[in-house]
Amino acid sequence: MALQVYQRYEIVFLSQHPLGPKLSHTAVAKAVHCDVKTVKRWLKRWKQSKDLIDAPRSGRPRAATPKQDQQVVALAEQQTFVT
């Protein structure tokens, strides 16, 4: 299960923030209820980019063009019996 953004910031705060308790990776993992590998991964990302949001994911490109989308909507509005 992916961690929510606030949990990622908890990891950074608990282990590295100047005002935080500077816990070990194991202690942070227990506090946030995740695996130690997850803690290490997010701390590495924080050190590299100072960012903890989700990275863009690759996916299939759109199959229809915006014009085709408009045509489908127009057809559906004209012929309400078509499903």
C-alpha positions, 0 to 999 in steps of 0.5 A: 500500500502506498503511503499518503503524503502526510505519512511521508512528511512524518518520516522526514520529520521523525528522522531528519528534521532539526526539531524532530526526535531523529529516530532510527529507520526501524523506529520510524517504520514502526511509528508510521506503520510501514516497512523499513525499505519504504522509510529508506526510499522516501528519505532518499527521495527527500535528499535528492529532490526535497519533494515527497509527492507522487511521481508522474506515472506512465500510462497508455496515451489517449486513444481518442482525440478531443474532436472525437470526444466532442462527436461522441458527446454530441451523438449521445445528446442527439440519440438518447436511446443509444447506450 
